[in-house]
Amino acid sequence: MAAALPTTAACMGTKAGLQLKPYSDYVISGNLFMIGVAEPGCGKSSAFDVAMGMPLNAVSMEEGKSIHVAECSKAALLKVQRDLNGRGIICADEVSQFLTGMLRRSQTDTSGERQLLLTLWGGRGHNIAYASKAHIELQKSGLCIGGFTQPDRMMEIIEEMKGSSDGLFDRFLFWLLPGYIYNGKKMREAHNSFRTSFLLHSLNPVFLEIYRAHSTDSSIVYRFSPEAQDFFNDIEDRVRIGVAEIAEAVIVESGDEDDSDDEREPIKSPIGTKFIDQLGRLSLSLHLFSSVLEQILGRMEGQISIPVEISLDTITSAKQLLDHLMRQNDVILDSINPTNESSMFMAQEVLKPVVDMKTEISKRILLDAGCAYPICQASRTRLRGETVKSSVVSDVMETLTRNGLGAEKKVKVSKTKPLSIFFKEIPSSVNKSALEELGISFEFYQHQFYLPVSVAFNIERHVLELHPNAKEIKEHVKRNNHLPSNDS
């Protein structure tokens, strides 16, 4: 899905948009900048081929020209707007090569690629000027960015983005994916399964149908169903309350009685009000992809029909996914720039040897469970050979048993980092709230989760390495033994 969603948005192009509010004519574009992040050997190239490479080739054969942008240069981006009406995607199984050079260019270059990307994400109109003084005026513009990269390169990309204040980071969604490296037998089984899989071979027709549906002269405006609109309105209100609290601004009430007793929990997203736009864009891509896929898998006869209304189930799924990505963002940002109080607390209190955590699964560890593996592996100091203490595994299992997860036959504990526990199913007796109090969170897909206690091995190297006072902290550790030294 990390590859399929931006491909969906690219096939949709500028001929469609989402009306966020029924009383407004404002329509947002579906452009998505989404990058999947996983370790080497975890199948990034295969996922790229299935959800990007082959579908884009199929679209190119039908259209006669490719919507795949081969380089992140100003000339290439403008060519997409001129020749493809804004329907294009920058993508690769290692997309960092396209982004790194562009991100290092000065944000003060108002006519450069970086500023152009901001314009294209927003979907606004754009004037293309030429040396001959001729120009083309576009009513809408568009571009998507997708593909995969490795954790180390992701951290470099994000550091470049956060080095400026132009807001480019807020436009990107990074999806940190758990890494599974299978043995040769499993890989051969997967290859044979792929050759006969109706689902995987149905992806090309899905993207082709989305492309065809949005290749007419008329534009399509999607909207939320009444139930989905109520859900969206509530999310929008909570995001604005969260932004106001962070900025210490005053919320201007409407004067209705209902507003005076508003006790809804604010949403304090690291991307601010862009959370609202991203929610709409994800909802739109999920809606298109799932609607067409369902009809193809059902082998329905006749022409594919895409409903213009987005259901409550779809926006709910998009919200769950976006929440997951934002939790990952929080951890990434704290790792890159650990200057706030919580990050300093993490550096001074949480990063203790795992042996000191035997009786507690560190309620103080501030990492979201789904993010533990990739951030841990993003450390520039690799510690793949070390194992988790057996006493820690025993204490983890004891804690899980007390909270309803003691079914040994359904559990597989890996003693190598990261400490992960997999379930074929989640037992009904699980006390999720009790586990969350201990710092354990369930992954977005509800068949597995990661224990953040595993992060203690690697995360301290990563945090200290990037901390502005890394040298002083390391000296402090050696003198006072408050943090483990590199030899611990």
N, C-alpha and C positions, 0 to 999 in steps of 0.2 A: 504493500500500500504506500510505502514511502516513495516509491517510484511511480506507482499508478496514478496517484492524485495529481501531481504536476503534469503528467502526460494527458490526463483528462482535461485539465484546464487549458493546456496548449491546443488540444483538438477543438475545444469550444471557441477559442479565439475571442475576437472583439465583437462578434455578432450576438453575444448574449451577456446578460448581467443579472444582478439580484437587486430587487427593490426591498430595501431593509424595512421601510415603513410605508404602510398603505396610504398615508396621508401626504406623502412626499414623492416628488418625481425623481428624487436622487436615486441613481442606480450605480452600484459598485461593480467593478470588473471582477472576473474570476481568476486573475493572475495569481499564481502561487510561486513563491521562492522556497522550496523545501528540499533539504539535503539529509539523506540517511547516513548515519555514522556507525561503522562497525570495524572490528579488527580484521587484519589480513587473514585470508583463508576462510572467511565466514560466508562466502557466497555472494559477495556484492556484484561480481561480474555476471553471474547467472541471473540474479534478480534484475539487473539492468537489462539484460538481453530479453527477458520475458516481458517486462512491463514498460520498457522504453525502446530498446533497439529494434526488435522485430515489429512492434506496432508502428513506430515512426517510419520504418522502411515500407510497411504496407500502405501507410498514408501517402508516402512519397510516390509510390508506384501509381496510385490512383490519381493523384494531383498532377503528377508530371514534374514536380519540384519539391525539394525537401524543406520541411519546417524545422529541421535540426540546424541550429546555429553552430557553426564549427569554431568560432572564436568570439571572445568577449572584447571586441573592438568597436569603436564608435561607428565605423563604416559598416560593419556587419549588422549591428543593431538597427541602424537606419535602413539598411536594405530590407530587413524583415518588415519594417513598417511600410515601406514603399511597395515591395513586390508581393508580400504575403498578407497585407492588411493587418499587421500586428499579430499574426498567428505564428509564433515561433518559440523554440525552447532551447536553452543552453543546457546540455546534459552530457554526462560521461560516467563511466564506472569509477573514475577518479576525477571528480569535478574541480578539485582544488587548483589544478593547473590553469583553469580558465579564470579563477577568481583572484588568486594571490597577486598577480601583477597588477590587475585593475585596482584592487583595494589599496595598493601602495601608492597610487597616484593621489595627488593632493586634492582634498575636498574643496579647496578654494577654486579649482578649475571648474567654473560654472558650465562649461561646454563639454566637459569630459565624460567618460563612460560612467563614472560613479554617479554623477548627477543625472545622467540619462537613465540609469537604472531606477532611480527614485521616481522619475516621471513615468517610466513604463510600468512599474508596479502599480501605480495609482490609476493607470488606464486613461489618463487625461489626454486631450488633444495635443498635437505637437507639430511644429513647423520645421520642415526639412529644408535647409538653405544650401545652395550650391555656390561654387566659386563664380559661376556665370551670373550670379544674382537671381537666378530662378529659384523658386521654392515650391514645395508641396505642403498644403495644409491638411492635416489629418484630424478628423473629428474625435477619433479614439485611437489609442495606442496600446500595445500589449506585448508582453513577453513573460515566459515562465522559466524558472531555473530548477533543475532537478538533478538527480544522480546520487552518488555516494562518495564518501571520503573516509579516511582513517582518523581515529581520535587525535593523534598528535597534530595532524594537519588541520583538523577542525579547530583546535585550540589556537593555532597560528592565525587562521582566518578570522576567528572571533576577536582575537587581540587587535588585529588590524581594523576591524569594524568598530570596536569600542574605543579606538584611539581617536575617533572624531565624534562630533556631536550632530551629524547630519541625519541621524535616525535610520541609517541603512540596516543596522542590526535588527531593529524592530520589524523590518519587512521579511526577515528570514525565519524559517522554522527549521530547527535542527532536531532530527528524530534519532535518538541514541538507541541503537538496536542491540539486544542481547546477542552474544556471539556463540554460535554452535559450530564446532569443527568436528565433522563426522569422520569415521574411518573409511577405508576404501570400499568395504562391503556396502556400507550405508550409501555411499556416493553412487555406487553402481545401481543399487536398488532405486535410488531417487532418479537416476538418469532413465532407467527403464520405465519408471512410473510416468515421467514427464512425456516420454514418447507416445504414451497411450492415454494421457490425461485429457479428457474432454474439457475440463475447467480451464487448464492452462492454455490449451489451443483455442479456447473461446475468447481469449483476451484480445487478439487481433481484431476479430469482428466487433467487439465492444467499442474499441477506439475508432474503428472505421464508421460505425453507426453514429457515434457522437460527432465525428467530423462531418459526416454527410448532413446530419440534422442542423448543423450550424453553418452550412455552406450556401444557404439561400441568400437572396438579396435583402430579405426582411430580417429584423432583429427579434430576438426572443427575450422577454423579461420574465424571470422567475420570481416567485414570491413565496412567503411562508403560508402554511395553512393557518386558520385562526388559532388553533391550539399552539402551533409552533411560534406564531407571532407573539402570543402572550409570554411564552417561555423566553423568547429573545428579548422582549421588552424588560423583563425582570433582570436578565443578565446585564443588559445595557445600564439599567439603573444602578446595579450593584458595582459595576466597573467604574461608573462615574463617581459614586460615593468613595470607592477605594482610591481613585486618583486624587480626589479632593482632600482626603485624609493625609495622603502622602505629601501633597503640596501645601497642606494647612490652609486650604482655600475654603470659602463659604459656599455651601450648597444652597442655591436659590430654590425655595419650595414653590410649588404651584398654588398653594393655599387650600388644597383639598384636605378634608379631615383625615383621609387615609394616610397622607404623607406625614402627619404630625407624629404618628406612632410607628413610623417605619423602623423596624428592628432587624431588617434583613442584613445578613452578613456581607460586608463589602468584599469585592474582589480586587485584590492588590496585585495586579499583573506586572511582571517586569517589563512588558511592552506597552503599558498604559492603555490608552483608548484604542490603540491598534488591535487590542484583543477583540474588540467588536468587529472590526473589518475582517480579521483573520477567521473569526467564528463564521461569518457569512460566507467567506470564500471556501472554507473547508466543507461547510454544509452543502454548498452548491456542487462542488466536485464529487462529494460522497453521493449526493442525490443522482447526478448524471450517471456515475459509474454503476451504482447499485441498481438503478432502474433498468438500464440497458442489460446489465449482466443477468438480472433475474429473468428477463424476457428471453434471453438467448439460452440460458440454462434450462428454462422451462420449455424450450423448443416451440415457442409460440409461433403459429403461422401468421403470415401477413406482415405488414410494415411495422417496424419498431416505433412505438409511441412513447415519448418522454413527457410525463406530467409536468405542468408548469408550477404546481404547488409542492413545496418541500414539507415533508411530514414532521411531526413532533419526534418520532423515533430517530429520524435522520439528524436533526439538529441536536438531539440529546447525545447521540453517538459522537458528533463533531465536538460537542462541548467536553465530553469525557476525554477525547483524544487531545484537544487543546489544553485541558487542565494538566494532562500528563506531560505534554511538551513544555508547559510553563514551569512545572516543578523541576524538570531537567534544566531549564534555563536558569532558575534560581541557583542551582548548585554550580553550574558552569560559571556564572558571573561571580559567585563567591570564591571559586577556585582561582579565577583569573585576577581578581582585585580584592583580596581579603583585607579590606580596610575598615569595614563597619564592625559594630560591636559583636554581632553574632559570629562573624568570621574569625575575629580575634579570640572569641570564646572557644570556637572550634579548634583553633591552632593551639591554645593553651591547655584546654581541658579534655577534649575528646580524643586527641591523638595520643593515646597511651598504648602500651603494648597490649596485645589481645589477652595475654595471660592475666592482666589485671581486670579483665571484663568477665571473668568466669561466672560470676553470680548475677550478672545483669547484661541484657542485650542492649546496652548503651542507649538509654532514652535520650542521651545528650547528642548522639550523632545526628547531624542535621541533613543527612542525605536522603533523598527519596529512594525507595527501594529499587524502582525500575532504572535508576540512574547509577546505581552502585558499580555495576560492572564496567561500563564504558569509561567513566571518570577514573576509576581505579586503573584501568589499562592505559589511560592517557598519560600516566606518569612516564617521564622520560627515563626513569630508572626502572628497568624491568626486573621483576622478582618472580618469574613464572615458576621457578623450581621449588619455592618454599611451600610448606603445607600449614594448614590451620592446626593448632594444638588439639589433640584428641579430647582433652578435658573441655575445651570450648565446645566442640561438637556435642559432647555428652550434655553439657549444660543447656545448649540450644535445644536439643531434643527433649530434655526434661521440661523446659519452658513451654515448648510447643504442645507437649502432652497435657500439661495443666490447662491449656487453652483449647483443647479439642482437636489437636492435630497430631495425635499420637499413633495413627494407623501406620505401623511400620511397613506393611506390605505395599502401601501406596506411596511411600516416601523413598526418594533416592538422595542421599547426602553425598556431595562431592567434597572430599577433604582437601582438594587443591583450591587455591584462590581463583575466582571469588567463591565464597561459600554460598552455594545455591541449593535450594530444596525444590523439587519438582513434584507435582501431584497429577495423577490421571484425572482426578476430580476433587473438588473442594467439598469436604464433608459438611453436612448440615450443622454439625455440632460446633463448628468453628466460631470462636468468640473474636470476631475481627476487631472490635473496638479495643479489647484488652491487648491484642497484639500490636495495634497501632500505637497504644500508649507506651509500648516497649520500643518503639522505633521501627517496627516492621510494617511495611506497606505492601499491598497487593499490586501486582503488575496490571497494566491496562487490560491485557488479555488474561482472563481469570483462571488460568490453569497452572500458573507458576508464580513464584515471587522470589525475591532476593533478600538475603539478610544483610543489612547495612554493616553489621559487625565486621564483615570481611574487608571492608575498606581500610581498616586501621593499618594494614600492611603497607599499602602503596600511597594512600592519599596524603600522608604526612610529607612524603618526598615531593609530591606535586605541589602542595600548598606552600611548603617552605621554599621550593625552587622559584616560585613566581611571586612570593611575598616581597614587598619593597625592602623589608628589613630582614631578609633571609639569613644573611651572615650573622647578624646580631642574635637572632633567635637560635641559630645553631650553636653559637658560643654559649648562650644561656643554658641550652640543653646539656651541654657537656659539663658545665659548672654545677648546675643545680639538679640535674636528672629529672626535670619536669616533663621532658619529652624524650622518646627513645632516640639514641644516636643512630647513625647509619649502620653501625656494627651490631646493634641490638638484635 
